[in-house]
């Protein structure tokens, strides 16, 4: 089965319907509870690129800037 929705992928893997390569961000509780298991520990350093696309560098709405700052701080605190 090939899925593209992260929530569906996570749910399917946690229900033991398959394996998935997921960002650790947001699934820590599933790992801690045992619903998900790390099966390739040597791949933990694998990083996914994360991009933020917005229409203009000249004007970035304050809400967008706040969200990007939050994401950057969250990702940096987990690395």
mmCIF file of the N, C-alpha and C atoms, coordinates in Angstrom:
data_MODEL
# 
_entry.id   MODEL 
# 
loop_
_atom_site.group_PDB 
_atom_site.id 
_atom_site.type_symbol 
_atom_site.label_atom_id 
_atom_site.label_alt_id 
_atom_site.label_comp_id 
_atom_site.label_asym_id 
_atom_site.label_entity_id 
_atom_site.label_seq_id 
_atom_site.pdbx_PDB_ins_code 
_atom_site.Cartn_x 
_atom_site.Cartn_y 
_atom_site.Cartn_z 
_atom_site.occupancy 
_atom_site.B_iso_or_equiv 
_atom_site.pdbx_formal_charge 
_atom_site.auth_seq_id 
_atom_site.auth_comp_id 
_atom_site.auth_asym_id 
_atom_site.auth_atom_id 
_atom_site.pdbx_PDB_model_num 
ATOM 1   N N  . UNK A 1 1  ? 0.855  -1.164 0.000  1.00 0.00 ? 1  UNK A N  1 
ATOM 2   C CA . UNK A 1 1  ? 0.000  0.000  0.000  1.00 0.00 ? 1  UNK A CA 1 
ATOM 3   C C  . UNK A 1 1  ? 0.904  1.231  0.000  1.00 0.00 ? 1  UNK A C  1 
ATOM 4   N N  . UNK A 1 2  ? 0.587  2.201  -0.795 1.00 0.00 ? 2  UNK A N  1 
ATOM 5   C CA . UNK A 1 2  ? 1.331  3.444  -0.864 1.00 0.00 ? 2  UNK A CA 1 
ATOM 6   C C  . UNK A 1 2  ? 0.406  4.568  -0.420 1.00 0.00 ? 2  UNK A C  1 
ATOM 7   N N  . UNK A 1 3  ? 0.816  5.289  0.602  1.00 0.00 ? 3  UNK A N  1 
ATOM 8   C CA . UNK A 1 3  ? -0.001 6.374  1.146  1.00 0.00 ? 3  UNK A CA 1 
ATOM 9   C C  . UNK A 1 3  ? 0.767  7.683  1.047  1.00 0.00 ? 3  UNK A C  1 
ATOM 10  N N  . UNK A 1 4  ? 0.041  8.792  0.993  1.00 0.00 ? 4  UNK A N  1 
ATOM 11  C CA . UNK A 1 4  ? 0.699  10.095 0.932  1.00 0.00 ? 4  UNK A CA 1 
ATOM 12  C C  . UNK A 1 4  ? 0.271  11.024 2.062  1.00 0.00 ? 4  UNK A C  1 
ATOM 13  N N  . UNK A 1 5  ? -0.735 10.658 2.826  1.00 0.00 ? 5  UNK A N  1 
ATOM 14  C CA . UNK A 1 5  ? -1.207 11.484 3.930  1.00 0.00 ? 5  UNK A CA 1 
ATOM 15  C C  . UNK A 1 5  ? -0.510 11.057 5.216  1.00 0.00 ? 5  UNK A C  1 
ATOM 16  N N  . UNK A 1 6  ? 0.199  11.978 5.863  1.00 0.00 ? 6  UNK A N  1 
ATOM 17  C CA . UNK A 1 6  ? 1.001  11.650 7.040  1.00 0.00 ? 6  UNK A CA 1 
ATOM 18  C C  . UNK A 1 6  ? 0.147  11.071 8.164  1.00 0.00 ? 6  UNK A C  1 
ATOM 19  N N  . UNK A 1 7  ? -1.034 11.616 8.389  1.00 0.00 ? 7  UNK A N  1 
ATOM 20  C CA . UNK A 1 7  ? -1.899 11.098 9.456  1.00 0.00 ? 7  UNK A CA 1 
ATOM 21  C C  . UNK A 1 7  ? -2.315 9.656  9.170  1.00 0.00 ? 7  UNK A C  1 
ATOM 22  N N  . UNK A 1 8  ? -2.636 9.361  7.937  1.00 0.00 ? 8  UNK A N  1 
ATOM 23  C CA . UNK A 1 8  ? -3.025 7.999  7.556  1.00 0.00 ? 8  UNK A CA 1 
ATOM 24  C C  . UNK A 1 8  ? -1.830 7.053  7.653  1.00 0.00 ? 8  UNK A C  1 
ATOM 25  N N  . UNK A 1 9  ? -0.668 7.519  7.236  1.00 0.00 ? 9  UNK A N  1 
ATOM 26  C CA . UNK A 1 9  ? 0.547  6.706  7.335  1.00 0.00 ? 9  UNK A CA 1 
ATOM 27  C C  . UNK A 1 9  ? 0.830  6.373  8.795  1.00 0.00 ? 9  UNK A C  1 
ATOM 28  N N  . UNK A 1 10 ? 0.789  7.378  9.653  1.00 0.00 ? 10 UNK A N  1 
ATOM 29  C CA . UNK A 1 10 ? 1.062  7.178  11.074 1.00 0.00 ? 10 UNK A CA 1 
ATOM 30  C C  . UNK A 1 10 ? 0.058  6.221  11.699 1.00 0.00 ? 10 UNK A C  1 
ATOM 31  N N  . UNK A 1 11 ? -1.210 6.424  11.408 1.00 0.00 ? 11 UNK A N  1 
ATOM 32  C CA . UNK A 1 11 ? -2.239 5.552  11.959 1.00 0.00 ? 11 UNK A CA 1 
ATOM 33  C C  . UNK A 1 11 ? -2.072 4.120  11.451 1.00 0.00 ? 11 UNK A C  1 
ATOM 34  N N  . UNK A 1 12 ? -1.803 3.956  10.181 1.00 0.00 ? 12 UNK A N  1 
ATOM 35  C CA . UNK A 1 12 ? -1.631 2.617  9.620  1.00 0.00 ? 12 UNK A CA 1 
ATOM 36  C C  . UNK A 1 12 ? -0.439 1.905  10.254 1.00 0.00 ? 12 UNK A C  1 
ATOM 37  N N  . UNK A 1 13 ? 0.665  2.612  10.412 1.00 0.00 ? 13 UNK A N  1 
ATOM 38  C CA . UNK A 1 13 ? 1.847  2.004  11.027 1.00 0.00 ? 13 UNK A CA 1 
ATOM 39  C C  . UNK A 1 13 ? 1.581  1.669  12.495 1.00 0.00 ? 13 UNK A C  1 
ATOM 40  N N  . UNK A 1 14 ? 0.880  2.544  13.214 1.00 0.00 ? 14 UNK A N  1 
ATOM 41  C CA . UNK A 1 14 ? 0.616  2.279  14.632 1.00 0.00 ? 14 UNK A CA 1 
ATOM 42  C C  . UNK A 1 14 ? -0.383 1.142  14.831 1.00 0.00 ? 14 UNK A C  1 
ATOM 43  N N  . UNK A 1 15 ? -1.165 0.840  13.812 1.00 0.00 ? 15 UNK A N  1 
ATOM 44  C CA . UNK A 1 15 ? -2.097 -0.288 13.876 1.00 0.00 ? 15 UNK A CA 1 
ATOM 45  C C  . UNK A 1 15 ? -1.475 -1.562 13.295 1.00 0.00 ? 15 UNK A C  1 
ATOM 46  N N  . UNK A 1 16 ? -0.166 -1.519 13.045 1.00 0.00 ? 16 UNK A N  1 
ATOM 47  C CA . UNK A 1 16 ? 0.625  -2.652 12.560 1.00 0.00 ? 16 UNK A CA 1 
ATOM 48  C C  . UNK A 1 16 ? 0.188  -3.108 11.170 1.00 0.00 ? 16 UNK A C  1 
ATOM 49  N N  . UNK A 1 17 ? -0.152 -2.156 10.312 1.00 0.00 ? 17 UNK A N  1 
ATOM 50  C CA . UNK A 1 17 ? -0.475 -2.478 8.926  1.00 0.00 ? 17 UNK A CA 1 
ATOM 51  C C  . UNK A 1 17 ? 0.739  -2.360 8.024  1.00 0.00 ? 17 UNK A C  1 
ATOM 52  N N  . UNK A 1 18 ? 1.863  -1.956 8.562  1.00 0.00 ? 18 UNK A N  1 
ATOM 53  C CA . UNK A 1 18 ? 3.051  -1.817 7.749  1.00 0.00 ? 18 UNK A CA 1 
ATOM 54  C C  . UNK A 1 18 ? 4.121  -1.035 8.473  1.00 0.00 ? 18 UNK A C  1 
ATOM 55  N N  . UNK A 1 19 ? 5.145  -0.642 7.746  1.00 0.00 ? 19 UNK A N  1 
ATOM 56  C CA . UNK A 1 19 ? 6.206  0.180  8.306  1.00 0.00 ? 19 UNK A CA 1 
ATOM 57  C C  . UNK A 1 19 ? 6.195  1.524  7.591  1.00 0.00 ? 19 UNK A C  1 
ATOM 58  N N  . UNK A 1 20 ? 6.769  2.506  8.246  1.00 0.00 ? 20 UNK A N  1 
ATOM 59  C CA . UNK A 1 20 ? 6.773  3.852  7.678  1.00 0.00 ? 20 UNK A CA 1 
ATOM 60  C C  . UNK A 1 20 ? 8.027  4.585  8.114  1.00 0.00 ? 20 UNK A C  1 
ATOM 61  N N  . UNK A 1 21 ? 8.503  5.467  7.277  1.00 0.00 ? 21 UNK A N  1 
ATOM 62  C CA . UNK A 1 21 ? 9.579  6.368  7.648  1.00 0.00 ? 21 UNK A CA 1 
ATOM 63  C C  . UNK A 1 21 ? 8.926  7.712  7.958  1.00 0.00 ? 21 UNK A C  1 
ATOM 64  N N  . UNK A 1 22 ? 8.916  8.061  9.241  1.00 0.00 ? 22 UNK A N  1 
ATOM 65  C CA . UNK A 1 22 ? 8.216  9.255  9.698  1.00 0.00 ? 22 UNK A CA 1 
ATOM 66  C C  . UNK A 1 22 ? 9.180  10.209 10.382 1.00 0.00 ? 22 UNK A C  1 
ATOM 67  N N  . UNK A 1 23 ? 8.849  11.473 10.345 1.00 0.00 ? 23 UNK A N  1 
ATOM 68  C CA . UNK A 1 23 ? 9.584  12.438 11.149 1.00 0.00 ? 23 UNK A CA 1 
ATOM 69  C C  . UNK A 1 23 ? 9.294  12.155 12.613 1.00 0.00 ? 23 UNK A C  1 
ATOM 70  N N  . UNK A 1 24 ? 10.323 12.193 13.442 1.00 0.00 ? 24 UNK A N  1 
ATOM 71  C CA . UNK A 1 24 ? 10.125 11.936 14.867 1.00 0.00 ? 24 UNK A CA 1 
ATOM 72  C C  . UNK A 1 24 ? 9.258  13.024 15.501 1.00 0.00 ? 24 UNK A C  1 
ATOM 73  N N  . UNK A 1 25 ? 9.316  14.200 14.936 1.00 0.00 ? 25 UNK A N  1 
ATOM 74  C CA . UNK A 1 25 ? 8.542  15.328 15.433 1.00 0.00 ? 25 UNK A CA 1 
ATOM 75  C C  . UNK A 1 25 ? 7.051  15.000 15.399 1.00 0.00 ? 25 UNK A C  1 
ATOM 76  N N  . UNK A 1 26 ? 6.440  14.902 16.549 1.00 0.00 ? 26 UNK A N  1 
ATOM 77  C CA . UNK A 1 26 ? 5.009  14.649 16.617 1.00 0.00 ? 26 UNK A CA 1 
ATOM 78  C C  . UNK A 1 26 ? 4.627  13.208 16.894 1.00 0.00 ? 26 UNK A C  1 
ATOM 79  N N  . UNK A 1 27 ? 5.580  12.285 16.852 1.00 0.00 ? 27 UNK A N  1 
ATOM 80  C CA . UNK A 1 27 ? 5.221  10.880 17.109 1.00 0.00 ? 27 UNK A CA 1 
ATOM 81  C C  . UNK A 1 27 ? 5.924  10.324 18.347 1.00 0.00 ? 27 UNK A C  1 
ATOM 82  N N  . UNK A 1 28 ? 6.571  11.190 19.127 1.00 0.00 ? 28 UNK A N  1 
ATOM 83  C CA . UNK A 1 28 ? 7.301  10.734 20.305 1.00 0.00 ? 28 UNK A CA 1 
ATOM 84  C C  . UNK A 1 28 ? 6.414  9.928  21.248 1.00 0.00 ? 28 UNK A C  1 
ATOM 85  N N  . UNK A 1 29 ? 5.187  10.385 21.455 1.00 0.00 ? 29 UNK A N  1 
ATOM 86  C CA . UNK A 1 29 ? 4.286  9.689  22.388 1.00 0.00 ? 29 UNK A CA 1 
ATOM 87  C C  . UNK A 1 29 ? 3.929  8.292  21.879 1.00 0.00 ? 29 UNK A C  1 
ATOM 88  N N  . UNK A 1 30 ? 3.832  8.129  20.564 1.00 0.00 ? 30 UNK A N  1 
ATOM 89  C CA . UNK A 1 30 ? 3.540  6.802  20.010 1.00 0.00 ? 30 UNK A CA 1 
ATOM 90  C C  . UNK A 1 30 ? 4.718  5.856  20.204 1.00 0.00 ? 30 UNK A C  1 
ATOM 91  N N  . UNK A 1 31 ? 5.925  6.384  20.119 1.00 0.00 ? 31 UNK A N  1 
ATOM 92  C CA . UNK A 1 31 ? 7.115  5.570  20.352 1.00 0.00 ? 31 UNK A CA 1 
ATOM 93  C C  . UNK A 1 31 ? 7.209  5.214  21.832 1.00 0.00 ? 31 UNK A C  1 
ATOM 94  N N  . UNK A 1 32 ? 7.012  6.208  22.700 1.00 0.00 ? 32 UNK A N  1 
ATOM 95  C CA . UNK A 1 32 ? 7.089  5.981  24.147 1.00 0.00 ? 32 UNK A CA 1 
ATOM 96  C C  . UNK A 1 32 ? 6.040  4.992  24.630 1.00 0.00 ? 32 UNK A C  1 
ATOM 97  N N  . UNK A 1 33 ? 4.858  5.023  24.035 1.00 0.00 ? 33 UNK A N  1 
ATOM 98  C CA . UNK A 1 33 ? 3.786  4.117  24.458 1.00 0.00 ? 33 UNK A CA 1 
ATOM 99  C C  . UNK A 1 33 ? 3.923  2.723  23.852 1.00 0.00 ? 33 UNK A C  1 
ATOM 100 N N  . UNK A 1 34 ? 4.830  2.584  22.898 1.00 0.00 ? 34 UNK A N  1 
ATOM 101 C CA . UNK A 1 34 ? 5.025  1.287  22.262 1.00 0.00 ? 34 UNK A CA 1 
ATOM 102 C C  . UNK A 1 34 ? 4.132  1.043  21.061 1.00 0.00 ? 34 UNK A C  1 
ATOM 103 N N  . UNK A 1 35 ? 3.304  2.025  20.695 1.00 0.00 ? 35 UNK A N  1 
ATOM 104 C CA . UNK A 1 35 ? 2.440  1.856  19.511 1.00 0.00 ? 35 UNK A CA 1 
ATOM 105 C C  . UNK A 1 35 ? 3.244  1.880  18.229 1.00 0.00 ? 35 UNK A C  1 
ATOM 106 N N  . UNK A 1 36 ? 4.385  2.585  18.247 1.00 0.00 ? 36 UNK A N  1 
ATOM 107 C CA . UNK A 1 36 ? 5.331  2.558  17.140 1.00 0.00 ? 36 UNK A CA 1 
ATOM 108 C C  . UNK A 1 36 ? 6.677  2.117  17.696 1.00 0.00 ? 36 UNK A C  1 
ATOM 109 N N  . UNK A 1 37 ? 7.425  1.411  16.874 1.00 0.00 ? 37 UNK A N  1 
ATOM 110 C CA . UNK A 1 37 ? 8.733  0.907  17.284 1.00 0.00 ? 37 UNK A CA 1 
ATOM 111 C C  . UNK A 1 37 ? 9.769  1.302  16.243 1.00 0.00 ? 37 UNK A C  1 
ATOM 112 N N  . UNK A 1 38 ? 10.913 1.736  16.708 1.00 0.00 ? 38 UNK A N  1 
ATOM 113 C CA . UNK A 1 38 ? 12.014 2.054  15.808 1.00 0.00 ? 38 UNK A CA 1 
ATOM 114 C C  . UNK A 1 38 ? 12.645 0.731  15.385 1.00 0.00 ? 38 UNK A C  1 
ATOM 115 N N  . UNK A 1 39 ? 12.610 0.437  14.077 1.00 0.00 ? 39 UNK A N  1 
ATOM 116 C CA . UNK A 1 39 ? 13.124 -0.849 13.612 1.00 0.00 ? 39 UNK A CA 1 
ATOM 117 C C  . UNK A 1 39 ? 14.452 -0.727 12.863 1.00 0.00 ? 39 UNK A C  1 
ATOM 118 N N  . UNK A 1 40 ? 14.828 0.481  12.477 1.00 0.00 ? 40 UNK A N  1 
ATOM 119 C CA . UNK A 1 40 ? 16.114 0.712  11.824 1.00 0.00 ? 40 UNK A CA 1 
ATOM 120 C C  . UNK A 1 40 ? 16.847 1.825  12.576 1.00 0.00 ? 40 UNK A C  1 
ATOM 121 N N  . UNK A 1 41 ? 17.402 1.520  13.755 1.00 0.00 ? 41 UNK A N  1 
ATOM 122 C CA . UNK A 1 41 ? 18.021 2.582  14.564 1.00 0.00 ? 41 UNK A CA 1 
ATOM 123 C C  . UNK A 1 41 ? 19.197 3.271  13.880 1.00 0.00 ? 41 UNK A C  1 
ATOM 124 N N  . UNK A 1 42 ? 19.841 2.601  12.921 1.00 0.00 ? 42 UNK A N  1 
ATOM 125 C CA . UNK A 1 42 ? 20.960 3.229  12.210 1.00 0.00 ? 42 UNK A CA 1 
ATOM 126 C C  . UNK A 1 42 ? 20.498 4.350  11.282 1.00 0.00 ? 42 UNK A C  1 
ATOM 127 N N  . UNK A 1 43 ? 19.227 4.433  10.998 1.00 0.00 ? 43 UNK A N  1 
ATOM 128 C CA . UNK A 1 43 ? 18.690 5.458  10.112 1.00 0.00 ? 43 UNK A CA 1 
ATOM 129 C C  . UNK A 1 43 ? 18.195 6.689  10.866 1.00 0.00 ? 43 UNK A C  1 
ATOM 130 N N  . UNK A 1 44 ? 18.387 6.749  12.171 1.00 0.00 ? 44 UNK A N  1 
ATOM 131 C CA . UNK A 1 44 ? 17.848 7.854  12.957 1.00 0.00 ? 44 UNK A CA 1 
ATOM 132 C C  . UNK A 1 44 ? 18.420 9.208  12.553 1.00 0.00 ? 44 UNK A C  1 
ATOM 133 N N  . UNK A 1 45 ? 19.626 9.231  12.010 1.00 0.00 ? 45 UNK A N  1 
ATOM 134 C CA . UNK A 1 45 ? 20.221 10.500 11.604 1.00 0.00 ? 45 UNK A CA 1 
ATOM 135 C C  . UNK A 1 45 ? 19.736 10.968 10.242 1.00 0.00 ? 45 UNK A C  1 
ATOM 136 N N  . UNK A 1 46 ? 18.919 10.159 9.595  1.00 0.00 ? 46 UNK A N  1 
ATOM 137 C CA . UNK A 1 46 ? 18.362 10.541 8.292  1.00 0.00 ? 46 UNK A CA 1 
ATOM 138 C C  . UNK A 1 46 ? 17.487 11.778 8.483  1.00 0.00 ? 46 UNK A C  1 
ATOM 139 N N  . UNK A 1 47 ? 17.692 12.788 7.681  1.00 0.00 ? 47 UNK A N  1 
ATOM 140 C CA . UNK A 1 47 ? 16.925 14.036 7.797  1.00 0.00 ? 47 UNK A CA 1 
ATOM 141 C C  . UNK A 1 47 ? 16.118 14.274 6.531  1.00 0.00 ? 47 UNK A C  1 
ATOM 142 N N  . UNK A 1 48 ? 14.934 14.774 6.725  1.00 0.00 ? 48 UNK A N  1 
ATOM 143 C CA . UNK A 1 48 ? 14.086 15.157 5.606  1.00 0.00 ? 48 UNK A CA 1 
ATOM 144 C C  . UNK A 1 48 ? 14.233 16.658 5.395  1.00 0.00 ? 48 UNK A C  1 
ATOM 145 N N  . UNK A 1 49 ? 14.253 17.099 4.157  1.00 0.00 ? 49 UNK A N  1 
ATOM 146 C CA . UNK A 1 49 ? 14.279 18.544 3.942  1.00 0.00 ? 49 UNK A CA 1 
ATOM 147 C C  . UNK A 1 49 ? 12.931 19.154 4.336  1.00 0.00 ? 49 UNK A C  1 
ATOM 148 N N  . UNK A 1 50 ? 12.975 20.339 4.858  1.00 0.00 ? 50 UNK A N  1 
ATOM 149 C CA . UNK A 1 50 ? 11.761 21.041 5.262  1.00 0.00 ? 50 UNK A CA 1 
ATOM 150 C C  . UNK A 1 50 ? 11.830 22.437 4.660  1.00 0.00 ? 50 UNK A C  1 
ATOM 151 N N  . UNK A 1 51 ? 10.848 22.778 3.851  1.00 0.00 ? 51 UNK A N  1 
ATOM 152 C CA . UNK A 1 51 ? 10.832 24.056 3.157  1.00 0.00 ? 51 UNK A CA 1 
ATOM 153 C C  . UNK A 1 51 ? 9.569  24.826 3.511  1.00 0.00 ? 51 UNK A C  1 
ATOM 154 N N  . UNK A 1 52 ? 9.692  26.129 3.552  1.00 0.00 ? 52 UNK A N  1 
ATOM 155 C CA . UNK A 1 52 ? 8.539  27.006 3.714  1.00 0.00 ? 52 UNK A CA 1 
ATOM 156 C C  . UNK A 1 52 ? 8.471  27.885 2.468  1.00 0.00 ? 52 UNK A C  1 
ATOM 157 N N  . UNK A 1 53 ? 7.403  27.765 1.740  1.00 0.00 ? 53 UNK A N  1 
ATOM 158 C CA . UNK A 1 53 ? 7.221  28.563 0.531  1.00 0.00 ? 53 UNK A CA 1 
ATOM 159 C C  . UNK A 1 53 ? 6.157  29.618 0.779  1.00 0.00 ? 53 UNK A C  1 
ATOM 160 N N  . UNK A 1 54 ? 6.476  30.834 0.429  1.00 0.00 ? 54 UNK A N  1 
ATOM 161 C CA . UNK A 1 54 ? 5.512  31.924 0.551  1.00 0.00 ? 54 UNK A CA 1 
ATOM 162 C C  . UNK A 1 54 ? 5.709  32.862 -0.621 1.00 0.00 ? 54 UNK A C  1 
ATOM 163 N N  . UNK A 1 55 ? 4.698  33.669 -0.961 1.00 0.00 ? 55 UNK A N  1 
ATOM 164 C CA . UNK A 1 55 ? 4.725  34.412 -2.214 1.00 0.00 ? 55 UNK A CA 1 
ATOM 165 C C  . UNK A 1 55 ? 5.756  35.528 -2.328 1.00 0.00 ? 55 UNK A C  1 
ATOM 166 N N  . UNK A 1 56 ? 6.182  36.147 -1.243 1.00 0.00 ? 56 UNK A N  1 
ATOM 167 C CA . UNK A 1 56 ? 7.048  37.306 -1.398 1.00 0.00 ? 56 UNK A CA 1 
ATOM 168 C C  . UNK A 1 56 ? 7.995  37.448 -0.215 1.00 0.00 ? 56 UNK A C  1 
ATOM 169 N N  . UNK A 1 57 ? 9.237  37.855 -0.514 1.00 0.00 ? 57 UNK A N  1 
ATOM 170 C CA . UNK A 1 57 ? 10.179 38.156 0.565  1.00 0.00 ? 57 UNK A CA 1 
ATOM 171 C C  . UNK A 1 57 ? 9.956  39.569 1.099  1.00 0.00 ? 57 UNK A C  1 
ATOM 172 N N  . UNK A 1 58 ? 9.350  40.413 0.292  1.00 0.00 ? 58 UNK A N  1 
ATOM 173 C CA . UNK A 1 58 ? 9.177  41.806 0.685  1.00 0.00 ? 58 UNK A CA 1 
ATOM 174 C C  . UNK A 1 58 ? 8.149  41.972 1.790  1.00 0.00 ? 58 UNK A C  1 
ATOM 175 N N  . UNK A 1 59 ? 7.125  41.162 1.773  1.00 0.00 ? 59 UNK A N  1 
ATOM 176 C CA . UNK A 1 59 ? 6.087  41.285 2.798  1.00 0.00 ? 59 UNK A CA 1 
ATOM 177 C C  . UNK A 1 59 ? 5.728  39.893 3.299  1.00 0.00 ? 59 UNK A C  1 
ATOM 178 N N  . UNK A 1 60 ? 6.073  39.636 4.530  1.00 0.00 ? 60 UNK A N  1 
ATOM 179 C CA . UNK A 1 60 ? 5.736  38.377 5.158  1.00 0.00 ? 60 UNK A CA 1 
ATOM 180 C C  . UNK A 1 60 ? 4.774  38.697 6.293  1.00 0.00 ? 60 UNK A C  1 
ATOM 181 N N  . UNK A 1 61 ? 3.527  38.248 6.189  1.00 0.00 ? 61 UNK A N  1 
ATOM 182 C CA . UNK A 1 61 ? 2.550  38.561 7.239  1.00 0.00 ? 61 UNK A CA 1 
ATOM 183 C C  . UNK A 1 61 ? 3.070  38.137 8.617  1.00 0.00 ? 61 UNK A C  1 
ATOM 184 N N  . UNK A 1 62 ? 2.785  38.913 9.653  1.00 0.00 ? 62 UNK A N  1 
ATOM 185 C CA . UNK A 1 62 ? 3.271  38.593 10.999 1.00 0.00 ? 62 UNK A CA 1 
ATOM 186 C C  . UNK A 1 62 ? 2.883  37.179 11.471 1.00 0.00 ? 62 UNK A C  1 
ATOM 187 N N  . UNK A 1 63 ? 1.690  36.722 11.119 1.00 0.00 ? 63 UNK A N  1 
ATOM 188 C CA . UNK A 1 63 ? 1.288  35.370 11.523 1.00 0.00 ? 63 UNK A CA 1 
ATOM 189 C C  . UNK A 1 63 ? 2.165  34.314 10.859 1.00 0.00 ? 63 UNK A C  1 
ATOM 190 N N  . UNK A 1 64 ? 2.511  34.543 9.605  1.00 0.00 ? 64 UNK A N  1 
ATOM 191 C CA . UNK A 1 64 ? 3.378  33.610 8.892  1.00 0.00 ? 64 UNK A CA 1 
ATOM 192 C C  . UNK A 1 64 ? 4.771  33.620 9.506  1.00 0.00 ? 64 UNK A C  1 
ATOM 193 N N  . UNK A 1 65 ? 5.303  34.808 9.798  1.00 0.00 ? 65 UNK A N  1 
ATOM 194 C CA . UNK A 1 65 ? 6.627  34.931 10.427 1.00 0.00 ? 65 UNK A CA 1 
ATOM 195 C C  . UNK A 1 65 ? 6.628  34.236 11.791 1.00 0.00 ? 65 UNK A C  1 
ATOM 196 N N  . UNK A 1 66 ? 5.574  34.418 12.576 1.00 0.00 ? 66 UNK A N  1 
ATOM 197 C CA . UNK A 1 66 ? 5.481  33.781 13.892 1.00 0.00 ? 66 UNK A CA 1 
ATOM 198 C C  . UNK A 1 66 ? 5.458  32.262 13.758 1.00 0.00 ? 66 UNK A C  1 
ATOM 199 N N  . UNK A 1 67 ? 4.710  31.759 12.777 1.00 0.00 ? 67 UNK A N  1 
ATOM 200 C CA . UNK A 1 67 ? 4.641  30.316 12.565 1.00 0.00 ? 67 UNK A CA 1 
ATOM 201 C C  . UNK A 1 67 ? 6.009  29.772 12.152 1.00 0.00 ? 67 UNK A C  1 
ATOM 202 N N  . UNK A 1 68 ? 6.673  30.429 11.212 1.00 0.00 ? 68 UNK A N  1 
ATOM 203 C CA . UNK A 1 68 ? 7.988  29.983 10.774 1.00 0.00 ? 68 UNK A CA 1 
ATOM 204 C C  . UNK A 1 68 ? 8.996  30.018 11.922 1.00 0.00 ? 68 UNK A C  1 
ATOM 205 N N  . UNK A 1 69 ? 8.956  31.060 12.737 1.00 0.00 ? 69 UNK A N  1 
ATOM 206 C CA . UNK A 1 69 ? 9.839  31.133 13.902 1.00 0.00 ? 69 UNK A CA 1 
ATOM 207 C C  . UNK A 1 69 ? 9.578  29.972 14.856 1.00 0.00 ? 69 UNK A C  1 
ATOM 208 N N  . UNK A 1 70 ? 8.307  29.646 15.070 1.00 0.00 ? 70 UNK A N  1 
ATOM 209 C CA . UNK A 1 70 ? 7.932  28.516 15.931 1.00 0.00 ? 70 UNK A CA 1 
ATOM 210 C C  . UNK A 1 70 ? 8.477  27.201 15.375 1.00 0.00 ? 70 UNK A C  1 
ATOM 211 N N  . UNK A 1 71 ? 8.290  26.959 14.080 1.00 0.00 ? 71 UNK A N  1 
ATOM 212 C CA . UNK A 1 71 ? 8.752  25.716 13.466 1.00 0.00 ? 71 UNK A CA 1 
ATOM 213 C C  . UNK A 1 71 ? 10.276 25.615 13.546 1.00 0.00 ? 71 UNK A C  1 
ATOM 214 N N  . UNK A 1 72 ? 10.965 26.701 13.245 1.00 0.00 ? 72 UNK A N  1 
ATOM 215 C CA . UNK A 1 72 ? 12.428 26.699 13.292 1.00 0.00 ? 72 UNK A CA 1 
ATOM 216 C C  . UNK A 1 72 ? 12.910 26.397 14.708 1.00 0.00 ? 72 UNK A C  1 
ATOM 217 N N  . UNK A 1 73 ? 12.336 27.035 15.698 1.00 0.00 ? 73 UNK A N  1 
ATOM 218 C CA . UNK A 1 73 ? 12.743 26.797 17.086 1.00 0.00 ? 73 UNK A CA 1 
ATOM 219 C C  . UNK A 1 73 ? 12.434 25.371 17.521 1.00 0.00 ? 73 UNK A C  1 
ATOM 220 N N  . UNK A 1 74 ? 11.288 24.839 17.110 1.00 0.00 ? 74 UNK A N  1 
ATOM 221 C CA . UNK A 1 74 ? 10.906 23.472 17.480 1.00 0.00 ? 74 UNK A CA 1 
ATOM 222 C C  . UNK A 1 74 ? 11.850 22.453 16.867 1.00 0.00 ? 74 UNK A C  1 
ATOM 223 N N  . UNK A 1 75 ? 12.152 22.621 15.599 1.00 0.00 ? 75 UNK A N  1 
ATOM 224 C CA . UNK A 1 75 ? 13.045 21.680 14.913 1.00 0.00 ? 75 UNK A CA 1 
ATOM 225 C C  . UNK A 1 75 ? 14.451 21.770 15.494 1.00 0.00 ? 75 UNK A C  1 
ATOM 226 N N  . UNK A 1 76 ? 14.944 22.975 15.746 1.00 0.00 ? 76 UNK A N  1 
ATOM 227 C CA . UNK A 1 76 ? 16.283 23.136 16.295 1.00 0.00 ? 76 UNK A CA 1 
ATOM 228 C C  . UNK A 1 76 ? 16.392 22.524 17.690 1.00 0.00 ? 76 UNK A C  1 
ATOM 229 N N  . UNK A 1 77 ? 15.334 22.614 18.501 1.00 0.00 ? 77 UNK A N  1 
ATOM 230 C CA . UNK A 1 77 ? 15.390 22.087 19.866 1.00 0.00 ? 77 UNK A CA 1 
ATOM 231 C C  . UNK A 1 77 ? 15.407 20.566 19.893 1.00 0.00 ? 77 UNK A C  1 
ATOM 232 N N  . UNK A 1 78 ? 15.036 19.924 18.799 1.00 0.00 ? 78 UNK A N  1 
ATOM 233 C CA . UNK A 1 78 ? 14.977 18.465 18.744 1.00 0.00 ? 78 UNK A CA 1 
ATOM 234 C C  . UNK A 1 78 ? 16.177 17.863 18.025 1.00 0.00 ? 78 UNK A C  1 
ATOM 235 N N  . UNK A 1 79 ? 17.087 18.692 17.554 1.00 0.00 ? 79 UNK A N  1 
ATOM 236 C CA . UNK A 1 79 ? 18.249 18.146 16.844 1.00 0.00 ? 79 UNK A CA 1 
ATOM 237 C C  . UNK A 1 79 ? 19.476 18.166 17.701 1.00 0.00 ? 79 UNK A C  1 
# 
